[in-house]
Amino acid sequence: MDSDQWDLRYAATDLVWSAGPNRWVEEVAADLPPGRALDLAAGEGRNALWLAERGWSVIAVDFSAVALERARSLAGQRLGEQAGRVELVKADVRDYVPEPGAFDLVVIAYLQVAQDVRRQVMRSAAGAVAAGGLLLVVAHDSDNLAHGTGGPQDPAVLYRANDVAADVDGAGLRVVRARARARPVEGAARDAIDAFFVAVRDAAPPA
């Protein structure tokens, strides 16, 4: 789907995604000290807003103007005078170049794109992780097509955590977790299957 198609999807309903954060983002970031975060393909900003509410400074990037306008409105409602903690950037993640080594947390949640685009974005995201920082990637796993529920039905845009590990190999990150995880879906007979990937850029030892 291109940006125009996503604009139409976002415009058709009050919220495409939940108001709260993705469960895996919440699990990983709940106990992290606030810092600087980058949320790529941020959509309506559910993860960025949640992080900002916890004291983070967040850059949220998406190519849908409708989604970003909704995120801006929600930031005003939920953050008030602190809405400036979330910087909204309209850009295609294929073209966006984040500041290298600048973020304590980089989040990519459900970016379902072709393999070549995914590799490019993952490499760019890995380069943006600061010393001591984390890269968190959550996606609809390849196994979700046959054994899970929801998500894209095109295998070309599905992937596994090990695919992300291969994408960022050599980028200076240490893989912490890379596996498939079951995510309960309300009203569904089966759980969704998510790819879950966390890597850290180890801080340099003191001289």
Buried (B, 14 or more C-beta within 10 A) or exposed (E): EEBEEBBEBBBEEEEBBEEEBBBBBBBBBEEBEBBBBBBBBBBBBBBBBBBBBBEBBBBBBBBBBBBBBBBBEBBEEBBEEEBEBBBBBBEBBEEBEBEEEBBBBBBBBBBBBEEEBBBBBBBBBBBBBBEEBBBBBBBBBBBBBEBBBBBBEEEEBBBBBBBBBBBBEEBEBEBEEBEBBBBEBEEEEEBBBBBBBBBBBEEEEEE
